[in-house]
Amino acid sequence: MKEMLAHLELLRVQMAECERLQQAASSQLKRDVYARALTRYNAIARELERAIACLPDFRPLRRPQW
């Protein structure tokens, strides 16, 4: 599961980079390319999150109850 969580974090970093590059892009073509990449990374991240949640040793992070 550690590998899956590490990969999920990598996807999130890549998504943030795509957003940054999309905003800084000088042409519509480049903005569109980064938007499509962002959409794909987002779909993969959601799929990975669902897979992690189905693992038997998965424990969601709990917020402390004050």
Backbone bond lengths (Angstrom), bond angles and torsions (degrees), N, CA, C in turn:
res aa  C-N    CA-C-N  psi(-1)  N-CA   C-N-CA  omega(-1)  CA-C   N-CA-C  phi
1 M - - - 1.436 - - 1.536 110.54 -
2 K 1.319 117.93 -30.32 1.464 120.27 179.86 1.526 111.16 -59.53
3 E 1.344 115.56 -37.96 1.457 119.16 179.40 1.519 110.64 -65.36
4 M 1.320 116.34 -39.01 1.460 120.58 -179.63 1.528 110.41 -67.12
5 L 1.306 117.35 -41.14 1.466 120.77 178.03 1.524 110.84 -66.29
6 A 1.322 116.54 -38.12 1.462 120.45 177.90 1.529 110.33 -65.34
7 H 1.311 116.19 -40.69 1.461 119.73 178.93 1.529 110.91 -67.44
8 L 1.320 116.84 -37.58 1.456 120.89 176.93 1.526 110.17 -62.10
9 E 1.307 116.79 -41.74 1.463 120.05 177.97 1.528 110.58 -64.34
10 L 1.330 117.02 -40.04 1.458 120.77 177.17 1.529 110.45 -61.84
11 L 1.316 117.44 -41.82 1.465 120.79 177.48 1.520 110.85 -60.87
12 R 1.304 117.02 -41.13 1.468 120.31 179.44 1.523 111.24 -64.51
13 V 1.321 116.95 -38.14 1.463 120.74 176.41 1.526 109.88 -64.88
14 Q 1.320 116.52 -42.91 1.462 120.57 178.82 1.530 111.22 -64.46
15 M 1.316 116.77 -37.58 1.458 120.60 177.99 1.531 110.50 -63.99
16 A 1.303 116.68 -43.33 1.463 120.58 178.78 1.531 110.45 -63.19
17 E 1.325 116.44 -39.56 1.465 120.11 178.74 1.531 110.94 -66.69
18 C 1.319 117.48 -39.94 1.465 120.50 176.67 1.523 110.86 -62.01
19 E 1.321 116.82 -41.61 1.462 120.03 177.79 1.527 110.68 -62.08
20 R 1.323 116.60 -43.64 1.451 120.44 179.79 1.527 111.13 -63.06
21 L 1.332 115.85 -45.62 1.456 120.34 -179.45 1.527 111.68 -66.98
22 Q 1.318 115.97 -36.38 1.462 120.09 178.39 1.525 110.31 -62.24
23 Q 1.311 116.63 -44.06 1.459 120.36 -179.51 1.531 112.06 -68.46
24 A 1.313 116.98 -31.31 1.456 121.09 -178.04 1.527 113.23 -89.78
25 A 1.320 117.36 -7.10 1.464 120.93 -175.24 1.527 111.36 -61.59
26 S 1.324 115.00 141.63 1.461 120.33 -177.00 1.528 113.30 -91.07
27 S 1.319 117.41 -8.72 1.470 119.26 179.94 1.520 110.00 -135.95
28 Q 1.312 114.88 157.96 1.460 120.55 178.52 1.524 110.88 -64.31
29 L 1.324 116.57 -36.00 1.462 120.49 178.26 1.525 110.91 -58.08
30 K 1.329 116.65 -47.26 1.458 120.64 179.34 1.525 111.00 -65.09
31 R 1.315 117.59 -41.70 1.474 120.25 178.00 1.512 110.89 -60.26
32 D 1.333 116.66 -40.64 1.462 121.01 179.15 1.523 111.94 -65.86
33 V 1.320 116.70 -40.83 1.473 120.84 179.00 1.528 110.10 -61.64
34 Y 1.331 116.45 -47.06 1.463 119.43 -179.67 1.527 111.63 -67.84
35 A 1.314 117.49 -33.07 1.467 120.53 177.27 1.526 110.19 -65.59
36 R 1.333 117.28 -41.56 1.476 120.40 178.22 1.521 110.92 -66.47
37 A 1.323 117.01 -41.82 1.473 120.22 177.89 1.524 109.98 -62.08
38 L 1.318 116.60 -42.44 1.459 121.34 178.87 1.526 111.19 -61.26
39 T 1.322 116.56 -41.79 1.465 120.77 177.99 1.526 111.31 -61.83
40 R 1.312 116.13 -41.92 1.470 119.93 179.83 1.529 111.83 -68.43
41 Y 1.335 116.28 -44.55 1.465 119.03 177.46 1.526 110.70 -60.22
42 N 1.314 116.40 -39.67 1.463 120.90 179.95 1.530 110.48 -62.91
43 A 1.317 116.99 -43.84 1.474 120.59 179.10 1.530 110.88 -63.37
44 I 1.325 116.90 -42.16 1.469 120.54 179.03 1.523 110.14 -65.08
45 A 1.322 117.32 -41.11 1.466 120.84 179.44 1.529 110.75 -63.14
46 R 1.318 117.78 -42.59 1.473 120.45 178.40 1.522 110.95 -62.75
47 E 1.335 115.82 -42.21 1.463 119.89 178.88 1.524 110.88 -63.51
48 L 1.305 116.80 -41.93 1.460 121.28 178.52 1.525 111.08 -65.86
49 E 1.321 117.57 -40.43 1.470 120.74 176.72 1.520 111.21 -60.80
50 R 1.340 116.89 -41.89 1.472 120.03 177.95 1.526 111.02 -64.22
51 A 1.325 116.97 -40.33 1.465 120.53 179.54 1.524 110.57 -65.28
52 I 1.327 116.90 -42.12 1.463 120.71 178.92 1.519 110.57 -62.63
53 A 1.328 116.78 -40.70 1.463 120.81 -178.89 1.524 111.80 -65.02
54 C 1.319 118.19 -23.36 1.469 121.85 -179.71 1.524 113.31 -86.82
55 L 1.326 117.26 -9.59 1.459 119.50 -179.51 1.523 110.42 -67.79
56 P 1.336 117.24 142.91 1.456 119.67 -176.92 1.533 113.94 -65.01
57 D 1.323 118.10 -27.61 1.471 119.76 -177.94 1.530 112.63 -98.08
58 F 1.332 116.76 14.53 1.459 121.13 179.57 1.524 110.46 -73.59
59 R 1.317 114.91 130.04 1.467 121.23 175.04 1.512 107.50 -127.28
60 P 1.321 117.67 110.49 1.464 117.97 -179.70 1.533 110.56 -63.66
61 L 1.315 114.26 149.72 1.457 118.61 176.64 1.515 108.39 -67.92
62 R 1.289 116.08 131.44 1.455 120.07 -179.93 1.503 109.54 -109.37
63 R 1.305 114.73 141.17 1.441 119.99 176.14 1.519 109.40 -81.86
64 P 1.291 116.68 141.32 1.465 117.67 178.26 1.523 110.18 -65.02
65 Q 1.283 115.43 140.77 1.460 119.90 178.58 1.517 108.35 -93.12
66 W 1.287 116.32 117.28 1.468 122.84 -176.47 1.490 110.70 -88.70
